[in-house]
Amino acid sequence: MTNFLELPTRLDHKGSRQLYAALLAMQPGDTCLSAGKVVFVGGLALQILISAASKWRAEGFRFSCHPMSPAFADDIARMGVDPKEFEEN
């Protein structure tokens, strides 16, 4: 099964709660998050994304963010995470 989720444009506190709820509701399987319209990523959202990627990959599934907006890539890079961490493996 492949999961797909369009991320909110702002991954602030409210967007982070939406992201967390959506990820919890997903069935196990390869997952692609569309970050093409994201204009802001906060620290909490990034922590959720890192945790989800780690969990999915540990269970043998792919986890990626594609496409990535320039703002998404810039925000996570500014917080010390290489955007390549969310490319499909």
Residue, then its C-alpha position, 0 to 999 in steps of 0.5 A: m500500500t502506498n500512502f500520499l499526503e498533501l502537507p499544509t502550507r504552514l507547518d506551524h503548531k496547528g499544521s504540526r498537529q494536523l500532520y501528526a494526526a494524519l500520520l497516525a491514521m495512515q496504514p503501514g506502507d510506503t509513504c510520500l508527502s507532498a511538500g510542494k506548497v509548503v511555505f513554512v516549517g517549524g521545529l515541531a513539524l520537523q521533529i514529527l517528520i524525522s520521527a515518522a521517517s525513522k519509524w517507517r524506514a525501520e519497518g521496511f517502508r519508504f518515506s519521502c517528501h516529493p515535491m519539496s518547495p524551496a521554502f520547505a527545503d530551506d527551512i529544514a536545512r536552516m534547522g540542520v537537516d539535509p533535505k536529501e533525508f526526505e528524498e526517496n531511497 
